[in-house]
Amino acid sequence: MTSTRMTTTGTTTNEMTASRFPRISFWRTIVAVIFAAGMYSMYARFALGFQSATNLTDPQPWGLWVGLGTLCGVGLSAGGFAIATAVYILGLERYRPILRTSVLISFLGYSTVCAGMLYELGIPWRIWHPIVMWNRHSVLFEVSWCVMLYTTVLALEFSPALVEKIPWTRVRALYLRWHHSLLIALVLAGTLLSSMHQSFLGGLYLITKGKLYPLWYTPYLTTMFYLSAIPAGLAVTIMAIYLCVRSLNARVDMNILSDISRVIAPLLAIYGVFRAVDLINRDATPYLWMWREETGLFWLEIALLVVGPVVLLNLEKVRITPLYLYWTCAMIVAGFVTNRLNVSVTALQASSATYYIPKWTEFAATLATIAAAVVAFRYAVVYLDILPKNPPRQRWMVPSAPAQA
């Protein structure tokens, strides 16, 4: 005689048993494979050595981990300080519903940068040295301090979302009161720190004069990096919120995303004009028409980061249609990644007489770090008060049939 027992909430014991274990799905399988490959790449990097884990050489010492892990990770996290400044400094309360999301994205982005630096450094256990060994003449020293300080600021900005879950009322109230009194100071510090190192990252390549390809080398690299980071960071925020609304039962007024897109378009246009004027002033325009790999990658970058998005974001249908806006922002992110990889890899290959192709373990380590951030973001949205939630659907339970012998 078999039967299925019904609990007081209308859930069968079989359903309760199944819910204890995560359901195997396509995306969970993909994430598991990425993590497995990432674990091996971690073993190769720290146990077998740098040469076993990368295709980097002395002429090409910086590659995928710097270009994608650091330059892109920092730049794509710029949405946090932009939205925080808009809400707390400029008083644009309309953007408050997406404030925590943007800060969370930035915090996770900077966390991946900090983790990625352990791969990038030749001797990773010395990562703490800049804290006590100061070299004020090094741009990298400035970058390391800004990243450390801004990651701390982001953790403090996001901390109320965690503290709100603490069951001790007095502790929670005391911390939130303390946090509120320091909030404006944190936002101001975050805006300053983020602005500094977004531009300082471009300053890292100012010492490559004569080695960096003329389409990318400019004394205004710091300005270029800063101007491109803000629209790219806002684009990532739009993409993340769209996916939360679509897949995680979040409720957000999509007109907010449309308003942000109206800001992105002129920012990209300003960046494009600044880039064009700089090329003309440096007499670098002949390089635009040379039949070389660098020329094709340059035009791909401009098409994805400037021309395509500016045209699309000036179309009302694109701005008011969430799916179209999502793919336009994906184009911006792709163009931004292309730009950073061009600066860090493509532009140096001709002068170094090398052709760098990343090893699969370099991709695996980067993808595993990104996947960890995505998984953390998902669980934060589900279990913390990051975005408003839609009311749960009413579930009608049908009583099970009586047991039969």
TAWO-V229723 format. One record per backbone hydrogen bond with DSSP energy under -0.5 kcal/mol. NH is the residue of the N-H (numbers start at 0). CO is the residue of the C=O. E is the energy in kcal/mol with one decimal. If there is no record, write none. Layout:
NH;CO;E / NH;CO;E
This chain:
4;2;-0.5 / 6;10;-1.8 / 9;6;-1.7 / 12;4;-1.4 / 15;11;-2.0 / 16;12;-2.4 / 17;13;-2.2 / 18;14;-1.9 / 19;15;-0.6 / 19;16;-0.8 / 20;17;-1.2 / 24;22;-0.5 / 28;24;-2.0 / 29;25;-2.1 / 30;26;-2.5 / 31;27;-2.3 / 32;28;-2.2 / 33;29;-2.4 / 34;30;-2.6 / 35;31;-2.2 / 36;32;-2.6 / 37;33;-2.5 / 38;34;-2.3 / 39;35;-1.8 / 40;36;-2.4 / 41;37;-2.1 / 42;38;-2.1 / 43;39;-2.9 / 44;40;-2.5 / 45;41;-2.5 / 46;42;-2.5 / 47;42;-1.0 / 47;43;-0.5 / 48;43;-0.9 / 52;48;-0.9 / 52;49;-0.7 / 53;49;-1.4 / 56;59;-1.5 / 60;57;-0.6 / 66;62;-3.1 / 67;63;-2.9 / 68;63;-1.2 / 69;64;-1.0 / 69;65;-0.7 / 70;65;-2.8 / 71;66;-1.0 / 72;67;-0.6 / 73;69;-2.6 / 74;70;-1.7 / 75;71;-2.9 / 76;73;-0.9 / 77;74;-1.5 / 79;76;-1.1 / 81;77;-1.5 / 82;78;-2.5 / 83;79;-2.3 / 84;80;-2.1 / 85;81;-1.9 / 86;82;-2.2 / 87;83;-2.7 / 88;83;-0.6 / 88;84;-1.4 / 89;84;-2.2 / 91;85;-3.2 / 92;90;-1.7 / 94;91;-1.7 / 95;92;-1.8 / 97;94;-1.2 / 98;95;-1.9 / 99;95;-0.5 / 101;97;-2.1 / 102;98;-2.3 / 103;99;-2.6 / 104;100;-2.5 / 105;101;-2.1 / 106;102;-2.7 / 107;103;-2.7 / 108;104;-2.5 / 109;105;-2.7 / 110;106;-1.9 / 111;107;-2.1 / 112;108;-1.6 / 113;109;-2.4 / 114;110;-2.3 / 115;111;-2.9 / 116;112;-2.0 / 117;113;-0.7 / 117;114;-0.9 / 118;114;-0.6 / 118;115;-0.9 / 119;115;-2.0 / 120;116;-2.4 / 123;120;-0.5 / 125;122;-1.9 / 126;123;-1.6 / 128;125;-1.9 / 130;127;-1.7 / 131;127;-0.6 / 131;128;-1.2 / 132;128;-3.3 / 133;131;-0.8 / 137;134;-2.0 / 141;137;-1.4 / 142;138;-2.5 / 143;139;-2.6 / 144;140;-2.1 / 145;141;-2.4 / 146;142;-2.7 / 147;143;-2.2 / 148;144;-2.7 / 149;145;-2.8 / 150;146;-2.3 / 151;147;-1.7 / 152;148;-2.3 / 153;149;-2.8 / 154;150;-2.2 / 155;151;-2.1 / 156;152;-2.6 / 157;153;-2.4 / 158;154;-1.2 / 160;157;-1.7 / 161;157;-0.5 / 161;158;-1.2 / 162;158;-2.7 / 163;159;-2.3 / 164;161;-1.5 / 165;162;-2.1 / 168;166;-0.9 / 171;167;-2.3 / 172;168;-2.7 / 173;169;-2.4 / 174;170;-2.4 / 175;171;-2.4 / 176;172;-2.0 / 177;173;-2.2 / 178;174;-2.9 / 179;175;-2.3 / 180;176;-1.6 / 181;177;-0.9 / 181;178;-0.6 / 182;178;-0.7 / 182;179;-0.6 / 185;181;-2.3 / 186;182;-2.5 / 187;183;-2.5 / 188;184;-2.4 / 189;185;-2.8 / 190;186;-2.6 / 191;187;-2.2 / 192;188;-2.9 / 193;189;-2.6 / 194;190;-2.0 / 195;191;-2.1 / 196;192;-2.4 / 197;193;-2.1 / 198;194;-1.3 / 199;195;-2.5 / 200;196;-1.7 / 201;197;-0.5 / 201;198;-0.7 / 202;198;-1.4 / 203;199;-1.0 / 203;200;-0.6 / 204;201;-1.5 / 205;202;-1.4 / 207;204;-1.3 / 208;205;-0.8 / 210;207;-2.7 / 211;207;-2.5 / 212;346;-1.5 / 215;212;-2.4 / 216;212;-2.2 / 220;217;-1.4 / 223;219;-2.4 / 224;220;-2.5 / 225;221;-1.8 / 226;222;-2.8 / 227;223;-1.9 / 228;224;-1.5 / 229;225;-1.3 / 230;226;-0.7 / 231;227;-1.4 / 232;228;-2.8 / 233;229;-2.2 / 234;230;-2.0 / 235;231;-2.0 / 236;232;-1.8 / 237;233;-2.1 / 238;234;-2.3 / 239;235;-2.6 / 240;236;-2.3 / 241;237;-2.4 / 242;238;-2.2 / 243;239;-2.0 / 244;240;-2.4 / 245;241;-2.1 / 246;242;-2.7 / 247;243;-2.1 / 249;243;-1.6 / 250;387;-3.3 / 251;249;-0.5 / 253;251;-0.7 / 255;252;-1.9 / 256;252;-0.6 / 257;253;-1.8 / 258;254;-2.2 / 259;255;-2.1 / 260;256;-2.0 / 261;257;-1.2 / 262;258;-0.8 / 262;259;-1.0 / 263;259;-1.9 / 264;260;-1.8 / 265;261;-0.7 / 266;262;-1.5 / 267;263;-2.5 / 268;264;-2.1 / 269;265;-2.5 / 270;266;-2.1 / 271;267;-2.6 / 272;268;-2.5 / 273;269;-2.6 / 274;270;-2.4 / 275;271;-2.2 / 276;272;-2.7 / 277;273;-2.0 / 278;274;-2.1 / 279;275;-2.1 / 280;276;-2.6 / 281;277;-1.8 / 282;279;-1.4 / 283;278;-2.6 / 284;278;-0.6 / 286;283;-1.3 / 287;284;-1.9 / 288;285;-1.3 / 289;286;-0.6 / 291;289;-2.0 / 295;291;-1.6 / 296;292;-2.2 / 297;293;-2.1 / 298;294;-2.3 / 299;295;-2.0 / 300;296;-2.2 / 301;297;-2.3 / 302;298;-2.5 / 303;299;-2.3 / 304;300;-2.6 / 305;301;-2.2 / 306;301;-2.0 / 307;302;-2.4 / 309;305;-2.3 / 310;306;-2.2 / 311;307;-2.5 / 312;308;-3.1 / 313;309;-0.6 / 313;310;-0.7 / 314;311;-1.9 / 315;313;-0.6 / 318;314;-1.8 / 319;315;-2.0 / 320;316;-0.8 / 321;319;-0.7 / 324;320;-2.6 / 325;321;-2.4 / 326;322;-2.0 / 327;323;-2.0 / 328;324;-2.4 / 329;325;-2.1 / 330;326;-1.7 / 331;327;-1.8 / 332;328;-2.4 / 333;329;-2.3 / 334;330;-2.5 / 335;331;-2.5 / 336;332;-2.6 / 337;333;-2.3 / 338;334;-2.3 / 339;335;-2.3 / 340;336;-2.4 / 341;337;-2.3 / 342;338;-2.3 / 343;339;-2.3 / 344;340;-2.3 / 345;340;-1.5 / 346;341;-3.3 / 347;344;-1.3 / 348;344;-0.8 / 348;345;-0.9 / 349;345;-0.6 / 350;210;-0.5 / 351;347;-1.7 / 352;348;-0.9 / 352;349;-0.5 / 353;348;-1.4 / 361;358;-1.1 / 362;358;-1.4 / 363;359;-2.5 / 364;360;-2.3 / 365;361;-1.9 / 366;362;-3.0 / 367;363;-2.3 / 368;364;-1.8 / 369;365;-2.3 / 370;366;-3.0 / 371;367;-2.1 / 372;368;-1.7 / 373;369;-2.3 / 374;370;-2.6 / 375;371;-2.3 / 376;372;-2.3 / 377;373;-2.3 / 378;374;-2.2 / 379;375;-2.1 / 380;376;-2.3 / 381;377;-2.1 / 382;378;-2.5 / 383;379;-2.2 / 385;383;-1.9 / 389;248;-2.4 / 395;393;-0.6 / 396;394;-0.6 / 398;396;-0.6 / 403;1;-0.6
